[in-house]
Protein backbone atom coordinates (compact mmCIF):
# COMPACT_ATOMS: atom_id res chain seq x y z
CA UNK A 1 0.00 0.00 0.00
CA UNK A 2 2.81 2.42 0.87
CA UNK A 3 4.56 1.81 -2.45
CA UNK A 4 1.36 2.50 -4.39
CA UNK A 5 0.84 5.71 -2.39
CA UNK A 6 4.36 6.93 -3.16
CA UNK A 7 3.93 6.19 -6.88
CA UNK A 8 0.59 8.04 -6.86
CA UNK A 9 2.14 11.09 -5.16
CA UNK A 10 5.03 11.18 -7.66
CA UNK A 11 2.66 10.97 -10.63
CA UNK A 12 0.42 13.67 -9.14
CA UNK A 13 3.26 16.14 -8.61
CA UNK A 14 4.69 15.34 -12.06
CA UNK A 15 1.38 16.21 -13.70
CA UNK A 16 1.07 19.30 -11.53
CA UNK A 17 4.56 20.46 -12.45
CA UNK A 18 3.86 19.94 -16.15
CA UNK A 19 0.64 21.92 -15.91
CA UNK A 20 2.39 24.76 -14.10
CA UNK A 21 5.13 24.79 -16.71
CA UNK A 22 2.60 24.99 -19.50
CA UNK A 23 0.74 27.81 -17.80
CA UNK A 24 4.01 29.68 -17.44
CA UNK A 25 4.54 29.76 -21.22
CA UNK A 26 3.47 33.10 -22.71
CA UNK A 27 0.39 32.86 -24.89
CA UNK A 28 0.91 33.62 -28.57
CA UNK A 29 -0.43 37.05 -29.46
CA UNK A 30 -3.15 36.61 -32.10
CA UNK A 31 -2.32 38.27 -35.38
CA UNK A 32 -4.47 41.33 -36.09
CA UNK A 33 -7.40 41.00 -38.48
CA UNK A 34 -8.77 44.13 -40.13
CA UNK A 35 -12.38 45.02 -39.39
CA UNK A 36 -12.98 44.99 -43.16
CA UNK A 37 -16.29 43.27 -43.92
CA UNK A 38 -15.95 39.62 -44.95
CA UNK A 39 -16.26 39.50 -48.74
CA UNK A 40 -17.43 36.64 -50.93
CA UNK A 41 -14.72 35.29 -53.24
CA UNK A 42 -15.34 34.44 -56.87
CA UNK A 43 -14.15 30.83 -56.72
CA UNK A 44 -12.72 31.21 -60.22
CA UNK A 45 -9.34 30.08 -61.40
CA UNK A 46 -6.78 32.88 -61.63
CA UNK A 47 -6.85 32.76 -65.43
CA UNK A 48 -10.66 32.91 -65.55
CA UNK A 49 -10.67 35.80 -63.08
CA UNK A 50 -8.30 37.83 -65.24
CA UNK A 51 -10.24 37.10 -68.41
CA UNK A 52 -13.72 37.59 -66.97
CA UNK A 53 -12.72 40.88 -65.34
CA UNK A 54 -11.05 42.09 -68.54
CA UNK A 55 -7.71 42.68 -66.84
CA UNK A 56 -5.26 43.58 -69.61
CA UNK A 57 -2.98 46.39 -68.39
CA UNK A 58 -1.77 47.81 -65.09
CA UNK A 59 0.16 50.53 -63.27
CA UNK A 60 2.67 50.53 -60.41
CA UNK A 61 2.46 52.95 -57.50
CA UNK A 62 6.25 53.04 -57.51
CA UNK A 63 8.64 54.89 -55.16
CA UNK A 64 5.90 55.41 -52.61
CA UNK A 65 5.08 52.77 -49.98
CA UNK A 66 8.19 50.97 -51.19
CA UNK A 67 10.44 53.95 -50.44
CA UNK A 68 12.78 53.72 -47.46
CA UNK A 69 15.36 55.69 -45.55
CA UNK A 70 17.90 54.38 -43.05
CA UNK A 71 16.30 50.95 -43.14
CA UNK A 72 12.75 52.14 -42.54
CA UNK A 73 9.98 51.84 -45.11
CA UNK A 74 8.03 55.03 -45.69
CA UNK A 75 5.77 56.72 -48.22
CA UNK A 76 7.19 60.13 -49.11
CA UNK A 77 10.95 59.50 -48.83
CA UNK A 78 11.53 59.41 -52.57
CA UNK A 79 9.93 62.68 -53.70
CA UNK A 80 6.35 61.50 -54.13
CA UNK A 81 3.40 62.90 -52.14
CA UNK A 82 1.13 60.82 -49.88
CA UNK A 83 -1.35 58.68 -51.81
CA UNK A 84 -4.83 60.13 -52.21
CA UNK A 85 -8.14 58.88 -53.52
CA UNK A 86 -7.90 61.48 -56.27
CA UNK A 87 -4.65 59.97 -57.56
CA UNK A 88 -6.19 56.51 -57.65
CA UNK A 89 -9.22 57.86 -59.48
CA UNK A 90 -7.02 59.59 -62.08
CA UNK A 91 -4.92 56.48 -62.76
CA UNK A 92 -7.99 54.30 -63.09
CA UNK A 93 -9.61 56.84 -65.42
CA UNK A 94 -6.58 56.60 -67.71
CA UNK A 95 -7.64 53.03 -68.50
CA UNK A 96 -5.62 50.77 -66.17
CA UNK A 97 -7.37 47.64 -64.84
CA UNK A 98 -4.94 46.40 -62.20
CA UNK A 99 -2.64 48.24 -59.82
CA UNK A 100 0.48 46.97 -58.08
CA UNK A 101 1.27 48.63 -54.76
CA UNK A 102 4.87 47.82 -53.79
CA UNK A 103 5.40 47.90 -50.01
CA UNK A 104 8.60 47.93 -47.96
CA UNK A 105 7.99 46.61 -44.44
CA UNK A 106 11.46 46.83 -42.88
CA UNK A 107 11.66 49.23 -39.99
CA UNK A 108 8.10 48.26 -39.03
CA UNK A 109 8.98 44.72 -37.91
CA UNK A 110 9.70 43.86 -34.27
CA UNK A 111 12.29 41.53 -32.81
CA UNK A 112 12.45 37.74 -32.99
CA UNK A 113 10.70 35.44 -32.51
CA UNK A 114 7.37 37.23 -33.01
CA UNK A 115 8.55 39.80 -35.57
CA UNK A 116 5.42 41.82 -34.86
CA UNK A 117 4.45 44.18 -37.67
CA UNK A 118 3.45 47.73 -36.82
CA UNK A 119 -0.32 48.15 -36.76
CA UNK A 120 0.11 51.62 -38.23
CA UNK A 121 1.93 50.20 -41.25
CA UNK A 122 -0.76 47.59 -41.86
CA UNK A 123 -3.48 50.20 -41.52
CA UNK A 124 -1.84 52.60 -43.98
CA UNK A 125 -1.35 49.87 -46.56
CA UNK A 126 -5.00 48.94 -46.10
CA UNK A 127 -6.06 52.56 -46.63
CA UNK A 128 -4.21 52.69 -49.94
CA UNK A 129 -5.60 49.30 -50.99
CA UNK A 130 -9.11 50.53 -50.21
CA UNK A 131 -8.52 53.70 -52.25
CA UNK A 132 -7.55 51.58 -55.24
CA UNK A 133 -10.63 49.42 -54.92
CA UNK A 134 -12.87 52.47 -54.47
CA UNK A 135 -11.40 53.88 -57.69
CA UNK A 136 -12.65 50.81 -59.53
CA UNK A 137 -9.51 48.76 -60.08
CA UNK A 138 -10.38 45.14 -60.86
CA UNK A 139 -7.42 43.81 -58.91
CA UNK A 140 -4.82 45.12 -56.47
CA UNK A 141 -1.40 43.56 -55.72
CA UNK A 142 0.63 44.12 -52.55
CA UNK A 143 4.03 42.61 -51.85
CA UNK A 144 7.34 42.66 -49.95
CA UNK A 145 9.44 45.02 -52.03
CA UNK A 146 12.73 46.55 -50.83
CA UNK A 147 12.88 44.19 -47.86
CA UNK A 148 14.98 42.23 -50.34
CA UNK A 149 16.89 45.21 -51.72
CA UNK A 150 20.37 44.38 -52.99
CA UNK A 151 21.92 47.22 -54.97
CA UNK A 152 25.11 45.38 -55.88
CA UNK A 153 27.41 42.63 -54.57
CA UNK A 154 28.80 44.98 -51.93
CA UNK A 155 25.53 46.44 -50.65
CA UNK A 156 22.41 44.88 -49.17
CA UNK A 157 19.88 47.31 -47.74
CA UNK A 158 17.21 44.72 -47.01
CA UNK A 159 16.98 41.72 -44.68
CA UNK A 160 15.48 39.23 -47.15
CA UNK A 161 18.86 38.13 -48.49
CA UNK A 162 18.90 35.22 -50.92
CA UNK A 163 22.70 35.38 -50.90
CA UNK A 164 23.04 34.92 -47.13
CA UNK A 165 20.35 32.26 -47.07
CA UNK A 166 22.12 30.20 -49.74
CA UNK A 167 25.50 30.34 -47.97
CA UNK A 168 24.65 29.97 -44.31
CA UNK A 169 22.07 27.63 -42.76
CA UNK A 170 21.69 29.65 -39.58
CA UNK A 171 21.05 32.81 -41.58
CA UNK A 172 18.63 30.91 -43.80
CA UNK A 173 16.65 29.72 -40.79
CA UNK A 174 16.44 33.21 -39.30
CA UNK A 175 15.45 34.91 -42.56
CA UNK A 176 12.87 32.24 -43.36
CA UNK A 177 11.36 32.57 -39.89
CA UNK A 178 11.03 36.34 -40.32
CA UNK A 179 9.64 35.93 -43.85
CA UNK A 180 7.08 33.42 -42.56
CA UNK A 181 5.96 35.60 -39.66
CA UNK A 182 5.64 38.65 -41.88
CA UNK A 183 3.35 36.85 -44.31
CA UNK A 184 1.37 35.29 -41.47
CA UNK A 185 0.56 38.76 -40.21
CA UNK A 186 -0.10 40.41 -43.59
CA UNK A 187 -2.32 37.52 -44.66
CA UNK A 188 -4.20 37.50 -41.36
CA UNK A 189 -4.81 41.23 -41.49
CA UNK A 190 -6.27 41.10 -45.01
CA UNK A 191 -7.99 37.70 -44.74
CA UNK A 192 -11.50 39.20 -45.05
CA UNK A 193 -10.71 40.95 -48.34
CA UNK A 194 -12.05 39.44 -51.56
CA UNK A 195 -9.84 37.65 -54.04
CA UNK A 196 -9.41 40.88 -56.00
CA UNK A 197 -6.63 41.57 -53.46
CA UNK A 198 -3.60 39.61 -54.61
CA UNK A 199 -0.43 38.85 -52.62
CA UNK A 200 3.05 38.78 -54.19
CA UNK A 201 5.67 37.01 -52.11
CA UNK A 202 8.68 39.21 -52.88
CA UNK A 203 10.25 41.44 -55.50
CA UNK A 204 13.51 41.09 -57.45
CA UNK A 205 15.59 38.82 -55.23
CA UNK A 206 19.21 38.44 -56.32
CA UNK A 207 22.75 38.63 -54.91
CA UNK A 208 23.85 41.86 -56.53
CA UNK A 209 24.87 40.35 -59.84
CA UNK A 210 21.34 40.86 -61.10
CA UNK A 211 20.54 38.30 -63.78
CA UNK A 212 23.97 36.63 -63.75
CA UNK A 213 23.56 33.72 -61.32
CA UNK A 214 26.82 32.94 -59.52
CA UNK A 215 25.37 30.48 -57.00
CA UNK A 216 22.82 27.91 -58.21
CA UNK A 217 21.88 27.36 -54.56
CA UNK A 218 19.96 30.62 -54.76
CA UNK A 219 17.45 28.92 -57.07
CA UNK A 220 16.78 26.45 -54.26
CA UNK A 221 16.23 29.30 -51.79
CA UNK A 222 13.84 31.05 -54.17
CA UNK A 223 11.83 27.85 -54.61
CA UNK A 224 11.76 27.22 -50.86
CA UNK A 225 10.55 30.76 -50.13
CA UNK A 226 7.89 30.53 -52.84
CA UNK A 227 6.65 27.34 -51.17
CA UNK A 228 6.82 28.93 -47.73
CA UNK A 229 4.86 31.92 -49.02
CA UNK A 230 2.07 29.76 -50.44
CA UNK A 231 1.86 27.47 -47.41
CA UNK A 232 1.91 30.39 -44.97
CA UNK A 233 -0.86 32.35 -46.68
CA UNK A 234 -3.06 29.27 -47.00
CA UNK A 235 -2.56 28.39 -43.33
CA UNK A 236 -4.14 31.66 -42.19
CA UNK A 237 -7.55 30.49 -43.41
CA UNK A 238 -10.56 32.55 -44.43
CA UNK A 239 -10.39 34.00 -47.91
CA UNK A 240 -6.66 33.31 -47.95
CA UNK A 241 -7.40 29.64 -48.57
CA UNK A 242 -8.25 30.58 -52.15
CA UNK A 243 -6.52 33.91 -52.66
CA UNK A 244 -4.58 34.49 -55.88
CA UNK A 245 -0.83 34.52 -55.25
CA UNK A 246 1.97 35.89 -57.43
CA UNK A 247 5.02 33.64 -57.77
CA UNK A 248 8.41 34.94 -58.92
CA UNK A 249 11.65 33.50 -60.24
CA UNK A 250 15.20 34.70 -59.65
CA UNK A 251 15.31 38.52 -60.05
CA UNK A 252 12.05 38.10 -62.04
CA UNK A 253 14.13 37.69 -65.18
CA UNK A 254 12.21 35.97 -68.00
CA UNK A 255 14.88 33.33 -68.63
CA UNK A 256 15.13 32.44 -64.94
CA UNK A 257 11.36 32.02 -64.78
CA UNK A 258 11.58 29.40 -67.51
CA UNK A 259 14.82 27.60 -66.64
CA UNK A 260 15.64 26.54 -63.08
CA UNK A 261 12.14 27.42 -61.89
CA UNK A 262 9.09 25.40 -60.86
CA UNK A 263 5.79 26.48 -59.40
CA UNK A 264 5.25 25.60 -55.73
CA UNK A 265 2.64 23.07 -54.63
CA UNK A 266 -0.67 24.62 -53.67
CA UNK A 267 -3.62 23.29 -51.69
CA UNK A 268 -5.87 25.57 -53.76
CA UNK A 269 -6.40 24.70 -57.41
CA UNK A 270 -5.38 27.11 -60.19
CA UNK A 271 -4.82 30.16 -57.97
CA UNK A 272 -1.18 30.94 -58.80
CA UNK A 273 0.08 33.73 -61.08
CA UNK A 274 3.58 33.94 -62.57
CA UNK A 275 5.36 37.30 -62.65
CA UNK A 276 8.31 38.54 -64.68
CA UNK A 277 9.78 42.02 -65.17
CA UNK A 278 10.67 43.41 -68.57
CA UNK A 279 12.96 46.34 -69.35
CA UNK A 280 14.92 44.69 -72.17
CA UNK A 281 17.26 45.70 -73.61
CA UNK A 282 18.73 46.98 -70.35
CA UNK A 283 20.79 49.68 -72.05
CA UNK A 284 17.62 51.22 -73.48
CA UNK A 285 15.02 50.28 -70.87
CA UNK A 286 16.85 51.22 -67.67
CA UNK A 287 20.39 52.52 -68.20
CA UNK A 288 19.43 55.05 -70.86
CA UNK A 289 22.77 54.55 -72.62
CA UNK A 290 21.24 53.33 -75.87
CA UNK A 291 19.45 55.92 -77.99
CA UNK A 292 17.42 53.85 -80.41
CA UNK A 293 15.18 50.83 -80.48
CA UNK A 294 13.05 49.37 -83.24
CA UNK A 295 15.06 47.18 -85.60
CA UNK A 296 13.62 43.90 -86.83
CA UNK A 297 15.94 42.13 -84.40
CA UNK A 298 14.71 44.31 -81.52
CA UNK A 299 11.09 43.44 -82.27
CA UNK A 300 11.81 39.76 -82.77
CA UNK A 301 13.50 39.58 -79.38
CA UNK A 302 10.29 40.74 -77.71
CA UNK A 303 8.35 38.03 -79.53
CA UNK A 304 10.92 35.39 -78.59
CA UNK A 305 10.91 36.50 -74.96
CA UNK A 306 7.10 36.37 -74.55
CA UNK A 307 6.10 33.36 -76.67
CA UNK A 308 7.45 30.69 -74.25
CA UNK A 309 5.28 32.02 -71.41
CA UNK A 310 2.11 31.41 -73.37
CA UNK A 311 3.14 27.84 -74.14
CA UNK A 312 4.44 26.94 -70.69
CA UNK A 313 2.04 28.79 -68.41
CA UNK A 314 -0.95 30.49 -70.03
CA UNK A 315 -1.88 27.51 -72.22
CA UNK A 316 -1.78 25.43 -69.03
CA UNK A 317 -4.12 27.72 -67.10
CA UNK A 318 -1.57 29.89 -65.29
CA UNK A 319 -1.80 33.65 -65.95
CA UNK A 320 1.39 35.66 -66.41
CA UNK A 321 1.87 39.30 -65.49
CA UNK A 322 4.77 41.57 -66.39
CA UNK A 323 4.85 43.07 -62.93
CA UNK A 324 7.15 45.90 -64.00
CA UNK A 325 7.86 47.22 -67.48
CA UNK A 326 8.73 50.41 -69.31
CA UNK A 327 11.64 52.50 -70.55
CA UNK A 328 13.32 55.50 -68.97
CA UNK A 329 12.94 59.01 -70.28
CA UNK A 330 16.32 60.10 -71.60
CA UNK A 331 17.78 63.59 -71.50
CA UNK A 332 20.78 64.56 -73.64
CA UNK A 333 21.70 68.10 -72.73
CA UNK A 334 22.59 70.35 -75.63
CA UNK A 335 21.91 67.59 -78.18
CA UNK A 336 18.37 67.86 -79.45
CA UNK A 337 18.94 65.22 -82.14
CA UNK A 338 19.96 62.52 -79.68
CA UNK A 339 17.18 63.43 -77.31
CA UNK A 340 14.66 63.32 -80.13
CA UNK A 341 15.88 59.88 -81.24
CA UNK A 342 15.61 58.48 -77.74
CA UNK A 343 12.12 59.83 -77.18
CA UNK A 344 10.81 58.62 -80.52
CA UNK A 345 12.22 55.17 -79.81
CA UNK A 346 10.50 55.17 -76.41
CA UNK A 347 7.20 56.00 -78.10
CA UNK A 348 7.72 53.01 -80.41
CA UNK A 349 9.06 50.61 -77.77
CA UNK A 350 6.41 50.76 -75.06
CA UNK A 351 3.31 50.20 -77.22
CA UNK A 352 5.08 47.44 -79.17
CA UNK A 353 5.98 45.60 -75.96
CA UNK A 354 2.43 46.00 -74.65
CA UNK A 355 0.83 44.86 -77.89
CA UNK A 356 3.12 41.82 -78.01
CA UNK A 357 2.29 41.00 -74.40
CA UNK A 358 -1.42 41.15 -75.21
CA UNK A 359 -1.00 38.86 -78.24
CA UNK A 360 0.58 36.18 -76.08
CA UNK A 361 -1.81 36.70 -73.17
CA UNK A 362 0.58 38.40 -70.73
CA UNK A 363 -0.65 41.38 -68.66
CA UNK A 364 1.87 44.26 -68.66
CA UNK A 365 2.05 46.58 -65.64
CA UNK A 366 3.89 49.87 -66.15
CA UNK A 367 6.54 50.92 -63.62
CA UNK A 368 5.67 54.52 -62.74
CA UNK A 369 8.00 55.87 -60.05
CA UNK A 370 6.78 59.46 -60.32
CA UNK A 371 10.08 60.77 -61.68
CA UNK A 372 10.51 62.67 -64.93
CA UNK A 373 13.24 65.08 -63.88
CA UNK A 374 16.25 65.28 -61.55
CA UNK A 375 18.33 62.26 -60.54
CA UNK A 376 17.21 58.68 -60.75
CA UNK A 377 15.46 56.50 -63.32
CA UNK A 378 12.79 58.63 -65.00
CA UNK A 379 9.77 56.36 -65.46
CA UNK A 380 7.12 58.80 -64.27
CA UNK A 381 4.07 59.44 -66.45
CA UNK A 382 1.65 60.93 -63.91
CA UNK A 383 2.17 64.21 -62.08
CA UNK A 384 0.98 63.12 -58.65
CA UNK A 385 0.36 66.66 -57.48
CA UNK A 386 -1.63 67.83 -60.50
CA UNK A 387 -3.21 64.39 -61.08
CA UNK A 388 -2.60 64.42 -64.82
CA UNK A 389 0.09 63.32 -67.29
CA UNK A 390 3.33 65.17 -66.59
CA UNK A 391 4.01 66.05 -70.26
CA UNK A 392 2.62 65.74 -73.76
CA UNK A 393 4.98 62.79 -74.33
CA UNK A 394 3.57 61.03 -71.26
CA UNK A 395 0.01 61.73 -72.34
CA UNK A 396 0.75 60.13 -75.72
CA UNK A 397 2.46 57.13 -74.12
CA UNK A 398 -0.49 56.52 -71.83
CA UNK A 399 -2.87 56.58 -74.76
CA UNK A 400 -0.65 54.33 -76.89
CA UNK A 401 -0.04 51.70 -74.22
CA UNK A 402 -3.72 51.46 -73.30
CA UNK A 403 -4.77 51.23 -76.94
CA UNK A 404 -2.11 48.59 -77.60
CA UNK A 405 -3.77 46.12 -75.25
CA UNK A 406 -7.40 47.16 -75.61
CA UNK A 407 -7.75 47.02 -79.41
HELIX and SHEET records of a PDB file:
HELIX    1   1 UNK A    2  UNK A   24  1                                  23    
HELIX    2   2 UNK A   46  UNK A   52  1                                   7    
HELIX    3   3 UNK A   85  UNK A   93  1                                   9    
HELIX    4   4 UNK A  119  UNK A  135  1                                  17    
HELIX    5   5 UNK A  146  UNK A  148  5                                   3    
HELIX    6   6 UNK A  162  UNK A  167  1                                   6    
HELIX    7   7 UNK A  169  UNK A  189  1                                  21    
HELIX    8   8 UNK A  217  UNK A  235  1                                  19    
HELIX    9   9 UNK A  238  UNK A  241  5                                   4    
HELIX   10  10 UNK A  250  UNK A  252  5                                   3    
HELIX   11  11 UNK A  255  UNK A  257  5                                   3    
HELIX   12  12 UNK A  282  UNK A  282  1                                   1    
HELIX   13  13 UNK A  283  UNK A  287  3                                   5    
HELIX   14  14 UNK A  296  UNK A  312  1                                  17    
HELIX   15  15 UNK A  314  UNK A  316  5                                   3    
HELIX   16  16 UNK A  336  UNK A  360  1                                  25    
HELIX   17  17 UNK A  392  UNK A  406  1                                  15    
SHEET    1   A 9 UNK A  57  UNK A  61  0                                        
SHEET    2   A 9 UNK A  98  UNK A 101  1                                        
SHEET    3   A 9 UNK A 139  UNK A 143  1                                        
SHEET    4   A 9 UNK A 197  UNK A 200  1                                        
SHEET    5   A 9 UNK A 245  UNK A 248  1                                        
SHEET    6   A 9 UNK A 272  UNK A 278  1                                        
SHEET    7   A 9 UNK A 320  UNK A 325  1                                        
SHEET    8   A 9 UNK A 363  UNK A 368  1                                        
SHEET    9   A 9 UNK A  57  UNK A  61  1                                        
SHEET    1   B 2 UNK A  68  UNK A  69  0                                        
SHEET    2   B 2 UNK A  72  UNK A  73 -1                                        
SHEET    1   C 2 UNK A 150  UNK A 152  0                                        
SHEET    2   C 2 UNK A 155  UNK A 156 -1                                        
SHEET    1   D 2 UNK A 382  UNK A 383  0                                        
SHEET    2   D 2 UNK A 388  UNK A 389 -1                                        
END                                                                             
